[in-house]
Amino acid sequence: MKRKLIVVSPVIVLILAFLIMKVLASFKDDQPKRTAMVKPRLVETRIVELGDVQARLTTFGTLASSQPVSLISEVSGTLKPGTIKFQPAQSFRKGDLLLKVDDRQIKLQLNSTKSDLLTALATLMPEIKVSTPEIFQTWQTYFDSINFDNSIGPLPGADDQRLKALLARYNIYKLYFAVQDLEIRAAKHYFYAPFNGSIVSAQLRVGSTAAPGTRLAEIINLDELEVEIQVPAADIAWIKANSKVNLTTPDGSIKWLGHIDRIGNVIDTRSQSIFAYIKLDDTANVTPTAGIFLRADIVAKNIPNAMKVSRKAVYEESYVFLVKDSKFVYQEIGIAFEEGDFYILNDGLAPGDTLVSELLQGVSAGMPAKPIPSLDVEI
């Protein structure tokens, strides 16, 4: 009898438990189904304002002299010192004597020819006094003006045919032109600075012997400095001669103003760019150093009815996101100009649009959005 009770009791307990659960379940109210809630995404935005935007083209170049000059000897002789030290990095002023070649022989030859001219004139003067006394004083003054230290002056005019014949008979013309030729040759022994500048290199030094065709030195004009830049062929239409340029040293410590002096018309086949040259306008504060690397910000053409935005706000160079009615909206745009980290847009935006100014990931049109003012400021 006891064994039957032990076997039957667990079955009864399970049945009772099941019935109790059914009764309790019948007392629960039906719970409403939960719907998935999508929170609006916080995004940085800017209010679109259209207007005139000045495009700027940034490139880099090296400051160099627009007037480098090679000093080449046209005569032979020993090099003599001038009024400055003839050595690299030596600065000079316009008119300084940089160097000279031994001129003793040419001076002797020049003075000898002047002496022959004076002798011929002395022989001619009595005949002039007799034949044409009215011009005798003119020739006497010219005769007195000739000396061995100064250049010879031009011959007095000879309109009278008899006088011209006398000048030819006494070899006055021949001797006069011989003196002029020697004076030109003598001047080639002296190297005077044609501008304010500096000696870049010196191939020969004082005491060396020069021959015709010998390269003596390289000098540059420090008053005529320019920056050579390369502009992509696609952007060359955006700049023009006299466009303003802001020049900055690599560390940003020195700034100069300049302008586009000239633009090439041949495309470099390797870089597909065109060379342009920037002239410095004002360097009164700091003397520029030739060879320094500079950043050039060129003021390009003006773009009307446009807005400058960060590159991160533009997707695939074709569209942006706007926020309308608290939702993301896809909007196609037109890019007028690429400027470093920015685009200048001139199509697709309307004044008052709320433009998403940050980079978005994992969003699509129609998703809820909550705009907040952007901390970035496009300049």
Contacts in CASP RR format, 6 or more apart in sequence:
PFRMAT RR
TARGET T0000
AUTHOR 0000-0000-0000
METHOD contacts of the structure
MODEL  1
MKRKLIVVSPVIVLILAFLIMKVLASFKDDQPKRTAMVKPRLVETRIVEL
GDVQARLTTFGTLASSQPVSLISEVSGTLKPGTIKFQPAQSFRKGDLLLK
VDDRQIKLQLNSTKSDLLTALATLMPEIKVSTPEIFQTWQTYFDSINFDN
SIGPLPGADDQRLKALLARYNIYKLYFAVQDLEIRAAKHYFYAPFNGSIV
SAQLRVGSTAAPGTRLAEIINLDELEVEIQVPAADIAWIKANSKVNLTTP
DGSIKWLGHIDRIGNVIDTRSQSIFAYIKLDDTANVTPTAGIFLRADIVA
KNIPNAMKVSRKAVYEESYVFLVKDSKFVYQEIGIAFEEGDFYILNDGLA
PGDTLVSELLQGVSAGMPAKPIPSLDVEI
38 367 0 8 1.000
38 368 0 8 1.000
39 368 0 8 1.000
40 326 0 8 1.000
40 368 0 8 1.000
40 369 0 8 1.000
40 370 0 8 1.000
41 363 0 8 1.000
41 367 0 8 1.000
41 368 0 8 1.000
41 369 0 8 1.000
41 370 0 8 1.000
42 370 0 8 1.000
42 372 0 8 1.000
43 321 0 8 1.000
43 323 0 8 1.000
43 356 0 8 1.000
43 358 0 8 1.000
43 360 0 8 1.000
43 369 0 8 1.000
43 370 0 8 1.000
43 371 0 8 1.000
43 372 0 8 1.000
44 356 0 8 1.000
44 357 0 8 1.000
44 358 0 8 1.000
44 371 0 8 1.000
44 372 0 8 1.000
44 373 0 8 1.000
44 374 0 8 1.000
44 375 0 8 1.000
44 376 0 8 1.000
45 323 0 8 1.000
45 354 0 8 1.000
45 355 0 8 1.000
45 356 0 8 1.000
45 357 0 8 1.000
45 371 0 8 1.000
45 372 0 8 1.000
45 373 0 8 1.000
45 374 0 8 1.000
46 309 0 8 1.000
46 354 0 8 1.000
46 355 0 8 1.000
46 357 0 8 1.000
46 373 0 8 1.000
46 374 0 8 1.000
46 378 0 8 1.000
47 352 0 8 1.000
47 353 0 8 1.000
47 354 0 8 1.000
47 355 0 8 1.000
48 307 0 8 1.000
48 349 0 8 1.000
48 350 0 8 1.000
48 351 0 8 1.000
48 352 0 8 1.000
48 353 0 8 1.000
48 354 0 8 1.000
48 355 0 8 1.000
49 307 0 8 1.000
49 351 0 8 1.000
49 352 0 8 1.000
50 305 0 8 1.000
50 306 0 8 1.000
50 307 0 8 1.000
50 349 0 8 1.000
50 350 0 8 1.000
50 351 0 8 1.000
51 304 0 8 1.000
51 305 0 8 1.000
51 306 0 8 1.000
51 307 0 8 1.000
52 302 0 8 1.000
52 303 0 8 1.000
52 304 0 8 1.000
52 305 0 8 1.000
52 306 0 8 1.000
53 302 0 8 1.000
53 303 0 8 1.000
53 306 0 8 1.000
53 307 0 8 1.000
53 308 0 8 1.000
53 344 0 8 1.000
54 299 0 8 1.000
54 300 0 8 1.000
54 302 0 8 1.000
54 303 0 8 1.000
55 238 0 8 1.000
55 300 0 8 1.000
55 301 0 8 1.000
55 302 0 8 1.000
55 303 0 8 1.000
55 336 0 8 1.000
55 337 0 8 1.000
55 339 0 8 1.000
55 344 0 8 1.000
56 297 0 8 1.000
56 298 0 8 1.000
56 299 0 8 1.000
56 300 0 8 1.000
56 339 0 8 1.000
57 231 0 8 1.000
57 235 0 8 1.000
57 238 0 8 1.000
57 239 0 8 1.000
57 297 0 8 1.000
57 298 0 8 1.000
57 300 0 8 1.000
57 339 0 8 1.000
58 295 0 8 1.000
58 296 0 8 1.000
58 297 0 8 1.000
58 298 0 8 1.000
58 339 0 8 1.000
58 340 0 8 1.000
59 229 0 8 1.000
59 230 0 8 1.000
59 231 0 8 1.000
59 295 0 8 1.000
59 296 0 8 1.000
59 298 0 8 1.000
60 229 0 8 1.000
60 293 0 8 1.000
60 294 0 8 1.000
60 295 0 8 1.000
60 296 0 8 1.000
61 227 0 8 1.000
61 228 0 8 1.000
61 229 0 8 1.000
61 230 0 8 1.000
61 293 0 8 1.000
61 294 0 8 1.000
61 296 0 8 1.000
62 227 0 8 1.000
62 228 0 8 1.000
62 291 0 8 1.000
62 292 0 8 1.000
62 293 0 8 1.000
62 294 0 8 1.000
63 225 0 8 1.000
63 226 0 8 1.000
63 227 0 8 1.000
63 280 0 8 1.000
63 288 0 8 1.000
63 289 0 8 1.000
63 290 0 8 1.000
63 291 0 8 1.000
63 292 0 8 1.000
63 293 0 8 1.000
63 294 0 8 1.000
64 220 0 8 1.000
64 225 0 8 1.000
64 226 0 8 1.000
64 227 0 8 1.000
64 228 0 8 1.000
64 290 0 8 1.000
64 291 0 8 1.000
65 220 0 8 1.000
65 221 0 8 1.000
65 222 0 8 1.000
65 224 0 8 1.000
65 225 0 8 1.000
65 226 0 8 1.000
65 290 0 8 1.000
66 221 0 8 1.000
66 224 0 8 1.000
66 225 0 8 1.000
66 226 0 8 1.000
66 277 0 8 1.000
66 279 0 8 1.000
67 195 0 8 1.000
67 220 0 8 1.000
67 221 0 8 1.000
67 224 0 8 1.000
68 200 0 8 1.000
68 218 0 8 1.000
68 219 0 8 1.000
68 220 0 8 1.000
68 221 0 8 1.000
69 194 0 8 1.000
69 218 0 8 1.000
69 219 0 8 1.000
69 220 0 8 1.000
69 221 0 8 1.000
70 215 0 8 1.000
70 217 0 8 1.000
70 218 0 8 1.000
71 98 0 8 1.000
71 99 0 8 1.000
71 191 0 8 1.000
71 215 0 8 1.000
71 216 0 8 1.000
71 217 0 8 1.000
71 218 0 8 1.000
71 219 0 8 1.000
72 213 0 8 1.000
72 214 0 8 1.000
72 215 0 8 1.000
72 216 0 8 1.000
73 101 0 8 1.000
73 210 0 8 1.000
73 211 0 8 1.000
73 212 0 8 1.000
73 213 0 8 1.000
73 214 0 8 1.000
73 216 0 8 1.000
74 188 0 8 1.000
74 212 0 8 1.000
74 213 0 8 1.000
75 101 0 8 1.000
75 106 0 8 1.000
75 185 0 8 1.000
75 188 0 8 1.000
75 189 0 8 1.000
75 210 0 8 1.000
75 212 0 8 1.000
76 101 0 8 1.000
76 209 0 8 1.000
76 210 0 8 1.000
76 211 0 8 1.000
76 212 0 8 1.000
77 101 0 8 1.000
77 102 0 8 1.000
77 209 0 8 1.000
77 210 0 8 1.000
77 211 0 8 1.000
78 101 0 8 1.000
78 102 0 8 1.000
78 207 0 8 1.000
78 208 0 8 1.000
78 209 0 8 1.000
78 210 0 8 1.000
79 86 0 8 1.000
79 99 0 8 1.000
79 100 0 8 1.000
79 101 0 8 1.000
79 102 0 8 1.000
79 204 0 8 1.000
79 205 0 8 1.000
79 206 0 8 1.000
79 207 0 8 1.000
79 208 0 8 1.000
79 209 0 8 1.000
79 210 0 8 1.000
79 216 0 8 1.000
80 99 0 8 1.000
80 100 0 8 1.000
80 101 0 8 1.000
80 102 0 8 1.000
80 206 0 8 1.000
80 207 0 8 1.000
81 99 0 8 1.000
81 100 0 8 1.000
81 206 0 8 1.000
82 96 0 8 1.000
82 97 0 8 1.000
82 98 0 8 1.000
82 99 0 8 1.000
82 100 0 8 1.000
83 96 0 8 1.000
83 97 0 8 1.000
84 90 0 8 1.000
84 92 0 8 1.000
84 96 0 8 1.000
84 97 0 8 1.000
84 98 0 8 1.000
86 98 0 8 1.000
86 99 0 8 1.000
86 199 0 8 1.000
86 202 0 8 1.000
86 205 0 8 1.000
86 206 0 8 1.000
86 217 0 8 1.000
87 199 0 8 1.000
87 202 0 8 1.000
87 205 0 8 1.000
88 199 0 8 1.000
88 200 0 8 1.000
88 201 0 8 1.000
88 202 0 8 1.000
89 198 0 8 1.000
89 199 0 8 1.000
90 198 0 8 1.000
90 199 0 8 1.000
91 196 0 8 1.000
91 197 0 8 1.000
91 198 0 8 1.000
91 222 0 8 1.000
92 98 0 8 1.000
92 193 0 8 1.000
92 196 0 8 1.000
92 197 0 8 1.000
92 198 0 8 1.000
92 199 0 8 1.000
92 219 0 8 1.000
93 193 0 8 1.000
93 196 0 8 1.000
93 197 0 8 1.000
94 193 0 8 1.000
94 194 0 8 1.000
94 195 0 8 1.000
94 196 0 8 1.000
95 192 0 8 1.000
95 193 0 8 1.000
95 194 0 8 1.000
96 192 0 8 1.000
96 193 0 8 1.000
97 190 0 8 1.000
97 191 0 8 1.000
97 192 0 8 1.000
97 193 0 8 1.000
98 191 0 8 1.000
98 192 0 8 1.000
98 193 0 8 1.000
98 199 0 8 1.000
98 217 0 8 1.000
98 219 0 8 1.000
99 191 0 8 1.000
99 206 0 8 1.000
99 216 0 8 1.000
99 217 0 8 1.000
100 189 0 8 1.000
100 190 0 8 1.000
100 191 0 8 1.000
101 188 0 8 1.000
101 189 0 8 1.000
101 190 0 8 1.000
101 210 0 8 1.000
102 189 0 8 1.000
103 186 0 8 1.000
103 189 0 8 1.000
103 190 0 8 1.000
106 182 0 8 1.000
106 185 0 8 1.000
106 186 0 8 1.000
106 189 0 8 1.000
107 186 0 8 1.000
109 182 0 8 1.000
110 179 0 8 1.000
110 182 0 8 1.000
110 183 0 8 1.000
110 186 0 8 1.000
111 148 0 8 1.000
113 175 0 8 1.000
113 178 0 8 1.000
113 179 0 8 1.000
113 182 0 8 1.000
114 146 0 8 1.000
114 148 0 8 1.000
114 152 0 8 1.000
114 179 0 8 1.000
116 175 0 8 1.000
117 146 0 8 1.000
117 152 0 8 1.000
117 172 0 8 1.000
117 175 0 8 1.000
117 176 0 8 1.000
117 178 0 8 1.000
117 179 0 8 1.000
118 143 0 8 1.000
118 146 0 8 1.000
120 170 0 8 1.000
120 171 0 8 1.000
120 172 0 8 1.000
120 175 0 8 1.000
121 139 0 8 1.000
121 142 0 8 1.000
121 143 0 8 1.000
121 146 0 8 1.000
121 170 0 8 1.000
121 172 0 8 1.000
122 143 0 8 1.000
123 170 0 8 1.000
124 139 0 8 1.000
124 166 0 8 1.000
124 167 0 8 1.000
124 170 0 8 1.000
124 172 0 8 1.000
125 136 0 8 1.000
125 139 0 8 1.000
125 140 0 8 1.000
125 143 0 8 1.000
127 166 0 8 1.000
128 135 0 8 1.000
128 136 0 8 1.000
128 139 0 8 1.000
128 163 0 8 1.000
128 166 0 8 1.000
129 136 0 8 1.000
131 162 0 8 1.000
131 163 0 8 1.000
131 166 0 8 1.000
132 160 0 8 1.000
132 162 0 8 1.000
132 163 0 8 1.000
135 156 0 8 1.000
135 160 0 8 1.000
135 163 0 8 1.000
138 156 0 8 1.000
139 156 0 8 1.000
142 153 0 8 1.000
142 155 0 8 1.000
142 156 0 8 1.000
145 153 0 8 1.000
146 152 0 8 1.000
146 153 0 8 1.000
151 183 0 8 1.000
152 176 0 8 1.000
152 179 0 8 1.000
152 180 0 8 1.000
152 183 0 8 1.000
155 167 0 8 1.000
155 172 0 8 1.000
155 173 0 8 1.000
155 176 0 8 1.000
158 164 0 8 1.000
158 167 0 8 1.000
167 173 0 8 1.000
191 216 0 8 1.000
193 219 0 8 1.000
194 221 0 8 1.000
195 221 0 8 1.000
195 222 0 8 1.000
195 223 0 8 1.000
195 224 0 8 1.000
196 221 0 8 1.000
196 222 0 8 1.000
196 223 0 8 1.000
197 219 0 8 1.000
197 220 0 8 1.000
197 221 0 8 1.000
197 222 0 8 1.000
197 223 0 8 1.000
198 219 0 8 1.000
198 220 0 8 1.000
198 222 0 8 1.000
198 290 0 8 1.000
199 217 0 8 1.000
199 218 0 8 1.000
199 219 0 8 1.000
200 217 0 8 1.000
200 218 0 8 1.000
200 219 0 8 1.000
200 220 0 8 1.000
201 217 0 8 1.000
201 218 0 8 1.000
202 216 0 8 1.000
202 217 0 8 1.000
203 214 0 8 1.000
203 215 0 8 1.000
203 216 0 8 1.000
203 217 0 8 1.000
204 210 0 8 1.000
204 214 0 8 1.000
204 216 0 8 1.000
204 217 0 8 1.000
210 216 0 8 1.000
220 290 0 8 1.000
222 287 0 8 1.000
222 288 0 8 1.000
222 290 0 8 1.000
225 280 0 8 1.000
225 283 0 8 1.000
225 288 0 8 1.000
225 290 0 8 1.000
226 261 0 8 1.000
226 277 0 8 1.000
226 278 0 8 1.000
226 279 0 8 1.000
226 280 0 8 1.000
227 247 0 8 1.000
227 277 0 8 1.000
227 278 0 8 1.000
227 280 0 8 1.000
227 294 0 8 1.000
227 296 0 8 1.000
228 275 0 8 1.000
228 276 0 8 1.000
228 277 0 8 1.000
229 275 0 8 1.000
229 276 0 8 1.000
229 277 0 8 1.000
229 278 0 8 1.000
229 296 0 8 1.000
230 268 0 8 1.000
230 271 0 8 1.000
230 273 0 8 1.000
230 274 0 8 1.000
230 275 0 8 1.000
230 276 0 8 1.000
231 239 0 8 1.000
231 263 0 8 1.000
231 273 0 8 1.000
231 274 0 8 1.000
231 275 0 8 1.000
231 276 0 8 1.000
232 272 0 8 1.000
232 273 0 8 1.000
233 267 0 8 1.000
233 272 0 8 1.000
233 273 0 8 1.000
233 274 0 8 1.000
235 300 0 8 1.000
236 263 0 8 1.000
236 274 0 8 1.000
236 276 0 8 1.000
238 300 0 8 1.000
238 301 0 8 1.000
238 337 0 8 1.000
239 260 0 8 1.000
239 263 0 8 1.000
239 276 0 8 1.000
239 298 0 8 1.000
239 300 0 8 1.000
239 301 0 8 1.000
240 260 0 8 1.000
240 263 0 8 1.000
240 301 0 8 1.000
241 260 0 8 1.000
241 261 0 8 1.000
241 262 0 8 1.000
241 263 0 8 1.000
242 259 0 8 1.000
242 260 0 8 1.000
243 259 0 8 1.000
243 260 0 8 1.000
243 298 0 8 1.000
243 299 0 8 1.000
243 300 0 8 1.000
244 257 0 8 1.000
244 258 0 8 1.000
244 259 0 8 1.000
244 298 0 8 1.000
244 299 0 8 1.000
245 257 0 8 1.000
245 258 0 8 1.000
245 259 0 8 1.000
245 260 0 8 1.000
245 278 0 8 1.000
245 296 0 8 1.000
245 297 0 8 1.000
245 298 0 8 1.000
245 299 0 8 1.000
246 255 0 8 1.000
246 256 0 8 1.000
246 257 0 8 1.000
246 258 0 8 1.000
246 296 0 8 1.000
246 297 0 8 1.000
246 299 0 8 1.000
247 255 0 8 1.000
247 256 0 8 1.000
247 257 0 8 1.000
247 258 0 8 1.000
247 278 0 8 1.000
247 280 0 8 1.000
247 294 0 8 1.000
247 295 0 8 1.000
247 296 0 8 1.000
247 297 0 8 1.000
248 254 0 8 1.000
248 255 0 8 1.000
248 294 0 8 1.000
248 295 0 8 1.000
248 297 0 8 1.000
249 255 0 8 1.000
249 292 0 8 1.000
249 293 0 8 1.000
249 294 0 8 1.000
249 295 0 8 1.000
250 293 0 8 1.000
250 294 0 8 1.000
250 295 0 8 1.000
254 285 0 8 1.000
254 286 0 8 1.000
256 280 0 8 1.000
256 281 0 8 1.000
256 282 0 8 1.000
256 283 0 8 1.000
256 288 0 8 1.000
257 280 0 8 1.000
257 281 0 8 1.000
257 282 0 8 1.000
258 278 0 8 1.000
258 279 0 8 1.000
258 280 0 8 1.000
258 281 0 8 1.000
258 282 0 8 1.000
259 278 0 8 1.000
259 279 0 8 1.000
259 281 0 8 1.000
260 276 0 8 1.000
260 277 0 8 1.000
260 278 0 8 1.000
260 279 0 8 1.000
260 298 0 8 1.000
261 277 0 8 1.000
261 278 0 8 1.000
261 279 0 8 1.000
262 276 0 8 1.000
262 277 0 8 1.000
263 274 0 8 1.000
263 276 0 8 1.000
263 277 0 8 1.000
264 274 0 8 1.000
264 275 0 8 1.000
264 276 0 8 1.000
265 274 0 8 1.000
266 274 0 8 1.000
267 273 0 8 1.000
267 274 0 8 1.000
268 274 0 8 1.000
268 275 0 8 1.000
278 296 0 8 1.000
280 288 0 8 1.000
300 337 0 8 1.000
303 336 0 8 1.000
303 337 0 8 1.000
303 344 0 8 1.000
303 346 0 8 1.000
304 346 0 8 1.000
305 346 0 8 1.000
306 336 0 8 1.000
306 344 0 8 1.000
306 345 0 8 1.000
306 346 0 8 1.000
307 344 0 8 1.000
307 345 0 8 1.000
307 346 0 8 1.000
307 349 0 8 1.000
308 339 0 8 1.000
308 342 0 8 1.000
308 343 0 8 1.000
308 344 0 8 1.000
308 345 0 8 1.000
308 378 0 8 1.000
308 379 0 8 1.000
309 320 0 8 1.000
309 342 0 8 1.000
309 343 0 8 1.000
309 345 0 8 1.000
309 355 0 8 1.000
309 357 0 8 1.000
309 378 0 8 1.000
310 341 0 8 1.000
310 342 0 8 1.000
310 343 0 8 1.000
310 357 0 8 1.000
310 376 0 8 1.000
310 378 0 8 1.000
311 340 0 8 1.000
311 341 0 8 1.000
311 342 0 8 1.000
311 343 0 8 1.000
312 357 0 8 1.000
312 358 0 8 1.000
312 359 0 8 1.000
313 320 0 8 1.000
313 321 0 8 1.000
313 355 0 8 1.000
313 356 0 8 1.000
313 357 0 8 1.000
313 358 0 8 1.000
313 359 0 8 1.000
314 320 0 8 1.000
314 333 0 8 1.000
314 335 0 8 1.000
314 343 0 8 1.000
314 345 0 8 1.000
315 321 0 8 1.000
317 335 0 8 1.000
317 343 0 8 1.000
318 332 0 8 1.000
318 333 0 8 1.000
318 334 0 8 1.000
319 330 0 8 1.000
319 331 0 8 1.000
319 332 0 8 1.000
319 333 0 8 1.000
320 331 0 8 1.000
320 333 0 8 1.000
320 345 0 8 1.000
320 349 0 8 1.000
320 355 0 8 1.000
320 356 0 8 1.000
321 328 0 8 1.000
321 329 0 8 1.000
321 330 0 8 1.000
321 331 0 8 1.000
321 355 0 8 1.000
321 356 0 8 1.000
321 360 0 8 1.000
321 363 0 8 1.000
321 365 0 8 1.000
322 328 0 8 1.000
322 329 0 8 1.000
322 331 0 8 1.000
322 353 0 8 1.000
322 354 0 8 1.000
322 355 0 8 1.000
322 356 0 8 1.000
323 329 0 8 1.000
323 354 0 8 1.000
323 356 0 8 1.000
323 369 0 8 1.000
323 371 0 8 1.000
324 354 0 8 1.000
326 368 0 8 1.000
326 369 0 8 1.000
326 370 0 8 1.000
327 365 0 8 1.000
327 366 0 8 1.000
327 367 0 8 1.000
327 368 0 8 1.000
327 369 0 8 1.000
328 356 0 8 1.000
328 360 0 8 1.000
328 363 0 8 1.000
328 364 0 8 1.000
328 365 0 8 1.000
328 366 0 8 1.000
328 367 0 8 1.000
328 368 0 8 1.000
328 369 0 8 1.000
329 365 0 8 1.000
329 366 0 8 1.000
330 365 0 8 1.000
331 348 0 8 1.000
331 349 0 8 1.000
331 353 0 8 1.000
332 348 0 8 1.000
333 345 0 8 1.000
333 347 0 8 1.000
333 348 0 8 1.000
333 349 0 8 1.000
334 345 0 8 1.000
334 346 0 8 1.000
334 347 0 8 1.000
334 348 0 8 1.000
335 343 0 8 1.000
335 344 0 8 1.000
335 345 0 8 1.000
335 346 0 8 1.000
336 344 0 8 1.000
336 345 0 8 1.000
336 346 0 8 1.000
336 347 0 8 1.000
337 343 0 8 1.000
337 344 0 8 1.000
338 344 0 8 1.000
342 378 0 8 1.000
349 355 0 8 1.000
354 371 0 8 1.000
356 369 0 8 1.000
356 371 0 8 1.000
357 374 0 8 1.000
357 376 0 8 1.000
358 374 0 8 1.000
363 369 0 8 1.000
END
